[in-house]
Amino acid sequence: MSAPLHATAVAHSNIALVKYWGKLARAGNYPAVPSLSLTLDAFSTRTEVCFDAQLKSDEFALDGTLVTGRPLERVTRLLSSVRMQAKLEIHARVISVNNFPTASGLASSASGFAALAVAASHAAGLSPSAAEQSALARSCSASAARSLFGGLAMLNVGSDAASPLLGAQEWPLALIVAVTDASPKSIGSTEAMNHCSKTSPCYRAWLDAAPALFASACAAVLRQDLESLGACMEESTWLMHSTMITANPAVLYLAPATLSVIHELRRRRCPEIPAFFTTDAGAHVKVLTLAKHAETVKNWLSAVTGVTRVVVCHPGPPAYLVDPQVRAS
């Protein structure tokens, strides 16, 4: 059967509850520590791939803007892997649309490369498993490996692919995102983590501590123990940011509004309303709580100076194919 040459996929971003920061010293884009994430229903990327014999090179448009340079190179690297597997020798046009701010610390690369892996594979006539798609996405963005799966997913050190830990419907969680600055980051995550691994005196401590935190967090998920998971989340967050703050020069993603949200959350949370924060390579704060407390926590965060928007997310679905004729609005 010939390849359809055209496919569209949707993938949702994921937020690492236990962080990945740094890479192994080996080819293939493997993370240096294990990670645990929650896929989010509210944030997604829709990607359309069309292989076209008339194209002289790959093209990539993101949110209506033609992209060149390193972002295009990363897309081409994934497409080249697909072409090699499918024995296809034509270029592709890629059109991606995010329904949330791009490159601002909300994991747009995770959803973007997951959606690209699914759409490109099927457009090329391949029928890969979810694990194979996850491995393809990871080769360009380690966090993208987890966005192939819904609910809570994990990526172990040295693993080609992520794997699911707990389905989206199995634990009624909510992750509330306090958006503090929707502009692109001053330094990309990959560049920042490489800089931290080379210059931070805390990086070795991060590598030593991360596996135990990951194991504890996974165990907490399986017994649905939010307080234990929350404690692991916050410790992982501070350990990761310690490598940034102690890098030379320091990498500072935390903004005044970030710290204001964290202080307010720590002041308000209580045994009756458990809520725990995390931040990534960006200024936004994400707060994990039970779904029944989502509106209360949203109101807490909305009142903090510097918060421009608050989005309530719930566990999201796996990446999926959609009708390629239906275009994003």
N, C-alpha and C positions, 0 to 999 in steps of 0.2 A: 504494500500500500504506500502511495506517495505521501510525503509530508504535507500537512495542511498549509504550512508557511505562515500562518496567522493564528495567534491565540492571545487571550486576555486573562489576566489573573489578578486576584486581590489577596493581599497579605496584611496582617495587622502588626503594628509595632509591639515590642515587648520591653518591659522595664526589668532590669536585673535587680532582684531582691538581694541576692548575694553576688558580688560583682566579679566581672572579668576585667582585668586591667594589666596589660602586658602580654607578650607573645613568647613562645618557645623559640630557642635559637636553632630553628630548622625550617626548611622550605615548606610551604603549604598553608601558611596563615593559621597556625594552631595557637590557642590561648595558653598562657602560662599557668593559669589557675582555673579550677572548675567554677561554674556559675549556675545560678538558679533564677528563672525569670517568670514573669506573669505576662501573658499575651493580653492585650487590651482591646475591648470591643469598639471603643470610640475613635481610635486612631488607625487609619489604614492607608495603604498605597494601592492604586489601581494601575497596572502596567500592561500595555499592549505591545506585542512584538510582531513585526511583519518582515519576513525575509523576502527580499526583492532583488531580482537579478539585475535590475537597472541601477542599483546603488553602486557607487565606486568605493564607498567606505561605510562603516557603521555610523548611524546618526542617533542622537539621544536628546530628547526634549523632556525637561522636568518642569512641571507647573507652567507650561506654555513657553518656556525659554529654552532655546537650543544650547546645549552644554558642550564644552570642549575641555581640553586639558586632562588633568588626572581623573576627574569623575568619569569622563568618557572612556579613558583608558581602563578603568575598573570594569565598566560595563562591557567593553570589548573583550576583556580577558574572560569574563563569564561566557559571552557569546562564542568565543573561540573554542572553549571547552565543549560547548554543546555542538558546534559544527564538527569538531573532531569525532565526537561520539556518533553523530548522525551521518558522517561522511557527506556533509553539506558544504558547498564552496561559495555561497553567496552571502552578501552582507545583509544587515537588518536595520530596520527603523524601530526605535524604542520610544514610546510615549508614556511617561509616568506622571501621575497626578497624586499628590498627597492631600489629605483633608485636614492637615494640621501643619504647624510651622516646620520648615525644613532646616536641618543642620543647627538646631537650637537646643539640643539635649533631650529630645523626645523620641529618639531611636528611629529616625526616618531612614537611615541606611539599613537598619534591620528589616523593616517592612519592605523597603525598596528592592533589596537584593533577593529577598524571599519571593516576592512577586515576580521578579525577573527570572529567577530560576525555574519557577513553575511555567510561566508563559513561554519562555524560550524553548524549554524542553519539549513542550507539547507542540509548539509551532514547527519544530524540527522533526516531528514525527516520532519522538521517543516516548516511552511509557515508564518513566522511572518511579521507584517507590518513594515514599515520603522521606525515608532515610537518605536515599540517593540525592533527592532534591535538596535536603538539608546540607549534605556534604558539598554540593555544588555552590550553594549560597555561602557556606562558611569559607570557601576558598577566596572569596572577595570581602566578606564582612563576617567576622566570627559571631557577632550577635544575631546576624540574619539566620544562622542555623536554627535558632530557637523559635523564630517566627513561623516556621513551617508547621508548628504544633500549637494547638489551642491550650487554654488553661495554664498550668504550671509546667515548665519544661526545664531540662538540665542539659548542660554540655560539660562533659568531663575532659580533663587534660589528655591530650593526645587522641581524643575520639574524632573520627571523621565527621560524625553527625551528632546532632542533639537527639534527645529522646523525651517523650512525655513522662511526666511524673504524676499529675493529677488532672483529670478532665475539667473542662470549664464549668460543668454543672454540678461538680461534686462538693464544692465548698463555697457558700455564698459570701464571697469577698467583694470588696470595692477598693479601688485605688483612685484617690482623688488627687488630681494634678493642679497645683497652684502655679499658674503661668506668670512669671515675673518679667521676662524679657524674650520676645519672640524673634529678635534679630539673630542672624547667624553667629556662631561662636567665633571668637577671635583666633582660636587655634583648634584644628580638627582633632578628633579623639585619637586617631592613629599616630599623628605627629606628637601629641601630648604624651601618650603612654610610652612611646619610644624614648622621648626625652626624659621622662621620669625614671624609666628602667636604667638609663645610663648615668643619671646625675643625682638621684635621691638616695641619701643614706638610709632611708626607711624602706626602700624597695625590697631588700632582703627579708625584713620582718613581715612585709605584706605577703611574700611568697610562702613564708613559713606558716603564717596564721590562716591563710585563706582556705586550705583544704579542710581543716577541722570545722571552720564556720559553715562551709558548704555541707558537710556531713550532718551537722547539728540542725541546719535549716531544713534539709530534706526530711530528716526524721520528724521535725516539728510539723511539716506539711502533711506527712502521712498520718499523723495522729490529730491533725487539725488543731494545733496548739498555737494560737495567734500570738500570745505573749512571748513564747520562746522564739518563734519565727521573727517577730518584731525586734527582739533583742539582737538576733544575728544580723538582721538587716542594718540596724543602726551601727553596729560594730564594724560591719563590712564597709559601710559608707565612710566612716571616719578613718578607717585604715587606708582606704583607697585615696581619700583626699589628703592624708598625711604624706603620701608619696608626691603629690602635686605641690603641696605647700613647701616641702623641703627640697624640691628640685632646684636646680641652679641654671637659669633664673626660675623662680617659682611660677607655677601655673595656677591661676586664680579664676576658677569658674564661679565661686560662691560670691553672690552680690549682697548688698545690705538687705534687700528684700528677702533673700534666701534665709539669712540668719534670723530675720524678724519672724518668718513663718515657723522656723524650727523652735524659737523661743516661745511663741504663742502656743504651738502644739504641746510642748513639754509642760507648759503652765496649765493647760486645760484638760489633758487626758487624765483618765482615772480608771479604776477597775471596771466601772459600769460602762465606760466608753473607751475601750482600748484602741489606740491609734499610733502608728509608728511611721517615721519618716525615712526617706532615702533621697539622695540627689545623685546625679550622674555628671557627665562632662557638660555641664550647663548650669544655669542659674535657677531652673525650676525645682520645685519641691514636690515629691510624690508621697502621699500618705496612704498607708494600708490600714484598712479597718474592716469590720464586718458590714455587709450590705445594709443591714438594718440601721446602722449609724451613719450612713453616707451623707444624708442631708444635714445632720447636726455638724459633722466635721466640715462639710462644704461651707456652712455658715461661719464657722470659726475662721477658716482660711480667707473667705471673701472679705472679712473685716480688716485684714492686715494691710497696712500701707505698702504700696509697691506691687501688690497682686493685681494684675490686670484682668484675669479671667480664671475661673475655676471649673474644671471639667471632671465630672464623675464618670469613672470607667469601671467596667466589670470584666471578669474573665472572658476573653475573646475566642473566636473559632480558629481552626487551622487555616492555612492558606488554601485557596481554592480557585479553580477555573470558572470563568463566566462566559457568557455568550460573546464571542469576539465582535459581533455586529453591534452590540450595545456599548456605546462610547460614554466616557465620563462626562457629566454635565459641567 
